[in-house]
Amino acid sequence: MNAKLQGTGFGLALALVLASCAKAPSAPLPPAEVTVRTAVAVAESVRRIRSYPGIAQSVHSVAISARVAGFLEKQNAKDGATVKAGELLFTIDERPFVAQLAAARATLAQTEAQVPSAQAALDQSQRDVERNAPLASSGGVSKQSFDQMKTKVSQSDAQLTAAKAAVVAARAQVEIAELNLSYCRITAPCDGVIGKAAATEGQMVGPGYTVQLNQLVQMNPMWVEFSPSATEWPLVKERMESGEVKATIVYGGVETLQATGVVTFASNVVNAQTSTITLRVTFDNASGAFKPGTFCNVKLDLGEIPGVVMVPTRALVARETDFYVWRVKQDQTVENLRVVASIREEERVGIVEGIAAGDRVVVAGTQKLRAGSKVKEEQAAK
């Protein structure tokens, strides 16, 4: 009897244990809200600015050379000086060229003096022919004598032609002598800045010696050349045909040193090796901050794009070759959307596909997000 009661008690206890284990599991705890910062996508008109590396160049760079051989008498402008067009830069010893000019002028005077006598001889021989022509017809003058008179006319005419040619040659020698004398004073062909002289006073310069004396570069205006991809040329061409294409030129990375200009040249060929096309911007350099050879950043203004959906760049999440954003839905949960970015403007980026204006996207706290995560906005610090 006691054994039976004990068996019954054990069975009851076992039933109670099994009943307690058979209860439904409790519901999982709701996921914790993720604190994030968000921003609203806004549609607005945006300037299409493209940035390229470029190199500043002088519009007019001239090698200052000695065109005649002689002793360099004086350097009239100091190295690195800013000069005006026509300003005297160097002087070569003029004395040999003054003497050559005097000799050329004397030769010219002698040849010019020969022309009147040659003309008089021609006139006399022509009169002799005219006077003796009737006598030659009537037999009063022999045919041989008359032929000699006509030969003399031809000879006199040739002598006059030679005398006139000698005058022309002598005048040319005078002009050459005058030019050589003028080359002794070397002046600036344009406004600009000269560099370091390649010859010193007292040195023999000119052909056969030191020819280039210095380099003069025009500083204002200036050029900057850069090479965008050939695929961008149609857009640039369209803008050039509709008006000026403006650009901002930044001196290296120094944003405070800037200049503005317009595109004035596009190469007529594409570089087959790099698939780029060379463009040139002419800009004002009145301050003289830019020097030839300066590496610049060219910001090309390619017009305005209306209705671009702009979001902070921080909203983009890169994954492999694509970009994604976390969009906040009305129930405060998030979804991960692939987007296509286009234009970039400082700390913002334009989206052409994936989200619309008015959508709210996460800009901070994306590391903890999963699809369906519930978010709450981070409170601003007081």
For each residue, the residues with C-beta under 8 A, 3 or more apart:
1: 4 5
2: 5 6
3: 6 7
4: 1 7 8
5: 1 2 8 9
6: 2 3 9 10
7: 3 4 10 11
8: 4 5 11 12
9: 5 6 12 13
10: 6 7 13 14
11: 7 8 14 15
12: 8 9 15 16
13: 9 10 16 17
14: 10 11 17 18
15: 11 12 18 19
16: 12 13 19 20
17: 13 14 20 21
18: 14 15 21 22
19: 15 16 22 23
20: 16 17 23
21: 17 18
22: 18 19
23: 19 20
24:
25:
26:
27:
28:
29:
30:
31: 373 374
32:
33: 332 374 375 376
34: 365 368 369 373 374 375 376
35: 365 375 376 377 378
36: 326 362 363 364 365 366 369 375 376 377 378
37: 362 363 364 365 377 378
38: 328 360 361 362 363 375 377
39: 311 312 315 360 361 363
40: 358 359 360 361
41: 309 310 311 351 355 356 357 358 359 360 361
42: 309 310 357
43: 307 308 309 310 357
44: 307 308 310
45: 304 305 306 307 308
46: 304 305 308 310 343 345 350
47: 301 303 304 305 345
48: 301 302 303 304 305 343
49: 299 300 301 302 345
50: 228 232 299 300 302
51: 297 298 299 300
52: 226 227 228 297 298 300
53: 226 295 296 297 298
54: 224 225 226 249 281 295 296 297 298
55: 224 225 226 293 294 295 296
56: 222 223 224 249 290 291 292 293 294 295 296
57: 61 222 223 224 225 292 293
58: 61 192 217 218 219 222 223 292
59: 218 221 222 223 282
60: 189 190 192 217 218
61: 57 58 215 216 217 218 292
62: 189 190 192 215 216 217
63: 212 215
64: 89 90 186 188 194 212 213 214 215 216
65: 211 212 213
66: 69 70 72 90 92 183 186 199 205 206 207 209 210 211 213
67: 180 183 206 207
68: 92 97 180 183 184 206 207
69: 66 204 205 206 207 208 209
70: 66 92 93 96 97 184 204 205 206
71: 92 93 202 203 204 205
72: 66 75 90 91 92 93 199 200 201 202 203 204 205 213
73: 91 92 93 94 201
74: 90 91 201
75: 72 78 89 90 197 200 201
76: 87 88 89 90 91
77: 81 83 87 88 89 90 188 194
78: 75 81
79: 194 195 196 197 214
80: 193 194 195 196
81: 77 78 193 194
82: 191 192 193 219
83: 77 87 89 188 191 192 193 194 216
84: 87 188 191
85: 188 189 190 191
86: 187 188
87: 76 77 83 84 187 188
88: 76 77 91 185 186 187
89: 64 75 76 77 83 186 187 188 194 213 214 216
90: 64 66 72 74 75 76 77 185 186 213 214
91: 72 73 74 76 88 94 184 185 186
92: 66 68 70 71 72 73 183 184 185 186 205 206
93: 70 71 72 73 96 184
94: 73 91 97 98 181 184 185
95: 98 99
96: 70 93 99 100
97: 68 70 94 100 101 177 180 181 184
98: 94 95 101 102 181
99: 95 96 102 103
100: 96 97 103 104 177 180 181
101: 97 98 104 105 174 177 178 180 181
102: 98 99 105 106
103: 99 100 106 107 177
104: 100 101 107 108 170 173 174 176 177
105: 101 102 108 109 174 177
106: 102 103 109 110
107: 103 104 110 111 170 173
108: 104 105 111 112 167 170 171 173 174
109: 105 106 112 113
110: 106 107 113 114 170
111: 107 108 114 115 163 166 167 169 170
112: 108 109 115 167 170
113: 109 110 116 117
114: 110 111 117 118 163 166
115: 111 112 118 119 160 163 164 167
116: 113 119 120
117: 113 114 120 121
118: 114 115 121 122 156 159 160 162 163
119: 115 116 122 123 160
120: 116 117 123 124
121: 117 118 124 125 156 159 160
122: 118 119 125 126 153 156 157 159 160
123: 119 120 126 127
124: 120 121 127 128 156
125: 121 122 128 129 149 152 153 155 156
126: 122 123 129 130 153 156
127: 123 124 130 131
128: 124 125 131 132 149 152
129: 125 126 132 133 146 149 150 153
130: 126 127 133
131: 127 128 135
132: 128 129 135 136 141 145 146 149
133: 129 130 136 137 146
134: 137 138 140
135: 131 132 138 139 140 141 146
136: 132 133 139 140 141 142 143 145 146
137: 133 134
138: 134 135
139: 135 136
140: 134 135 136
141: 132 135 136 145 146
142: 136 145 146
143: 136 146 147
144: 147 148
145: 132 136 141 142 148 149
146: 129 132 133 135 136 141 142 143 149 150
147: 143 144 150 151
148: 144 145 151 152
149: 125 128 129 132 145 146 152 153
150: 129 146 147 153 154
151: 147 148 154 155
152: 125 128 148 149 155 156
153: 122 125 126 129 149 150 156 157
154: 150 151 157 158
155: 125 151 152 158 159
156: 118 121 122 124 125 126 152 153 159 160
157: 122 153 154 160 161
158: 154 155 161 162
159: 118 121 122 155 156 162 163
160: 115 118 119 121 122 156 157 163 164
161: 157 158 164 165
162: 118 158 159 165 166
163: 111 114 115 118 159 160 166 167
164: 115 160 161 167 168
165: 161 162 168 169
166: 111 114 162 163 169 170
167: 108 111 112 115 163 164 170 171
168: 164 165 171 172
169: 111 165 166 172 173
170: 104 107 108 110 111 112 166 167 173 174
171: 108 167 168 174 175
172: 168 169 175 176
173: 104 107 108 169 170 176 177
174: 101 104 105 108 170 171 177 178
175: 171 172 178 179
176: 104 172 173 179 180
177: 97 100 101 103 104 105 173 174 180 181
178: 101 174 175 181 182
179: 175 176 182 183
180: 67 68 97 100 101 176 177 183 184
181: 94 97 98 100 101 177 178 184
182: 178 179 185
183: 66 67 68 92 179 180 186
184: 68 70 91 92 93 94 97 180 181
185: 88 90 91 92 94 182
186: 64 66 88 89 90 91 92 183 213
187: 86 87 88 89
188: 64 77 83 84 85 86 87 89 191 192 194 216
189: 60 62 85 216
190: 60 62 85 216 218
191: 82 83 84 85 188 218 219 220
192: 58 60 62 82 83 188 216 217 218 219
193: 80 81 82 83 216 217 219 288
194: 64 77 79 80 81 83 89 188 197 214 215 216
195: 79 80 214 215 216 217
196: 79 80 214
197: 75 79 194 200 213 214
198: 210 212 213 214
199: 66 72 203 205 210 213
200: 72 75 197 203
201: 72 73 74 75
202: 71 72
203: 71 72 199 200 209 210
204: 69 70 71 72 209 210
205: 66 69 70 71 72 92 199 209 210 211 213
206: 66 67 68 69 70 92 209 210 211
207: 66 67 68 69 211
208: 69
209: 66 69 203 204 205 206
210: 66 198 199 203 204 205 206 213
211: 65 66 205 206 207
212: 63 64 65 198 215
213: 64 65 66 72 89 90 186 197 198 199 205 210
214: 64 79 89 90 194 195 196 197 198
215: 61 62 63 64 194 195 212
216: 61 62 64 83 89 188 189 190 192 193 194 195
217: 58 60 61 62 192 193 195 292
218: 58 59 60 61 190 191 192 222
219: 58 82 191 192 193 222 285 288 290 291
220: 191 284 285 286 288
221: 59 261 282 283 284 285
222: 56 57 58 59 218 219 282 283 285 290 292
223: 56 57 58 59 264 280 281 282 283
224: 54 55 56 57 249 261 280 281 283 290 296 298
225: 54 55 57 278 279 280 281
226: 52 53 54 55 278 279 281 298
227: 52 271 274 276 277 278 279
228: 50 52 232 233 236 276 277 279 300
229: 232 233 275 276 277
230: 233 270 275 276 277
231: 234 275
232: 50 228 229 235 236
233: 228 229 230 236 237 266 270 277
234: 231 237 238
235: 232 238 239 302
236: 228 232 233 239 240 245 263 266 279 300 302
237: 233 234 240 241 266
238: 234 235 241 242
239: 235 236 242 243 245 302 303
240: 236 237 243 244 245 263 266
241: 237 238
242: 238 239
243: 239 240
244: 240 262 263
245: 236 239 240 262 263 300 301 302
246: 260 261 262 301
247: 260 261 262 263 281 283 298 299 300 301
248: 258 259 260 298 299 301
249: 54 56 224 258 259 260 261 281 283 290 296 297 298 299
250: 253 254 255 257 258 296 297 298 299
251: 254 257 258 289 290 294 296
252: 257 294 295 296 297
253: 250 297
254: 250 251 257
255: 250 258
256:
257: 250 251 252 254 289 290
258: 248 249 250 251 255
259: 248 249 283 284 285 287 289 290
260: 246 247 248 249 283 284
261: 221 224 246 247 249 264 281 282 283 284
262: 244 245 246 247 281 282 283
263: 236 240 244 245 247 266 279 280 281 300
264: 223 261 280 281 282
265: 279 280
266: 233 236 237 240 263 277 278 279 280
267: 270 277 278 279
268:
269: 277
270: 230 233 267 275 276 277
271: 227 274 275 276 277 278
272: 275
273:
274: 227 271
275: 229 230 231 270 271 272
276: 227 228 229 230 270 271
277: 227 228 229 230 233 266 267 269 270 271
278: 225 226 227 266 267 271
279: 225 226 227 228 236 263 265 266 267
280: 223 224 225 263 264 265 266
281: 54 223 224 225 226 247 249 261 262 263 264 298
282: 59 221 222 223 261 262 264
283: 221 222 223 224 247 249 259 260 261 262 290
284: 220 221 259 260 261
285: 219 220 221 222 259 288 289 290
286: 220
287: 259
288: 193 219 220 285 291
289: 251 257 259 285
290: 56 219 222 224 249 251 257 259 283 285 294 296
291: 56 219 288 294
292: 56 57 58 61 217 222
293: 55 56 57
294: 55 56 251 252 290 291
295: 53 54 55 56 252
296: 53 54 55 56 224 249 250 251 252 290
297: 51 52 53 54 249 250 252 253
298: 51 52 53 54 224 226 247 248 249 250 281
299: 49 50 51 247 248 249 250
300: 49 50 51 52 228 236 245 247 263
301: 47 48 49 245 246 247 248
302: 48 49 50 235 236 239 245
303: 47 48 239
304: 45 46 47 48
305: 45 46 47 48 308 343 350
306: 45
307: 43 44 45
308: 43 44 45 46 305 342 343 350 351 352
309: 41 42 43 350 351 352 355 356 357
310: 41 42 43 44 46 345 348 349 350 351
311: 39 41 315 316 325 348 349 351 355 361 363
312: 39 315 347 348 349 363
313: 316 344 347 348 349
314: 347 363 364
315: 39 311 312 325 326 361 362 363
316: 311 313 323 324 325 339 341 349
317: 323 324 325 326 336 366
318: 322 323 324
319: 322 323 324
320:
321:
322: 318 319 338
323: 316 317 318 319 338 339 340 341
324: 316 317 318 319 336 337 338 339
325: 311 315 316 317 336 337 339 351 354 355 361 362
326: 36 315 317 334 335 336 337 361 362 366 369
327: 334 335 337 355 359 360 361 362
328: 38 332 333 334 359 360 361 362 375
329: 332 333 334 335
330:
331: 374
332: 33 328 329 374 375 376
333: 328 329 372 373 374 375
334: 326 327 328 329 362 369 371 372 373 375
335: 326 327 329 371 372
336: 317 324 325 326 369 371
337: 324 325 326 327 354 355
338: 322 323 324 354
339: 316 323 324 325 351 353 354 355
340: 323 351 352 353 354
341: 316 323 344 349 350 351 352
342: 308 349 350 351 352
343: 46 48 305 308 349 350
344: 313 341 348 349 350
345: 46 47 49 310 348 349 350
346:
347: 312 313 314
348: 310 311 312 313 344 345
349: 310 311 312 313 316 341 342 343 344 345
350: 46 305 308 309 310 341 342 343 344 345
351: 41 308 309 310 311 325 339 340 341 342 354 355
352: 308 309 340 341 342
353: 339 340
354: 325 337 338 339 340 351
355: 41 309 311 325 327 337 339 351 359 361
356: 41 309 359
357: 41 42 43 309
358: 40 41
359: 40 41 327 328 355 356
360: 38 39 40 41 327 328
361: 38 39 40 41 311 315 325 326 327 328 355
362: 36 37 38 315 325 326 327 328 334 365 366 369 375
363: 36 37 38 39 311 312 314 315
364: 36 37 314 378
365: 34 35 36 37 362 368 369 375 378
366: 36 317 326 362 369
367:
368: 34 365 373
369: 34 36 326 334 336 362 365 366 373 375
370: 373
371: 334 335 336
372: 333 334 335
373: 31 34 333 334 368 369 370
374: 31 33 34 331 332 333
375: 33 34 35 36 38 328 332 333 334 362 365 369
376: 33 34 35 36 332
377: 35 36 37 38
378: 35 36 37 364 365
379:
380:
381:
382:
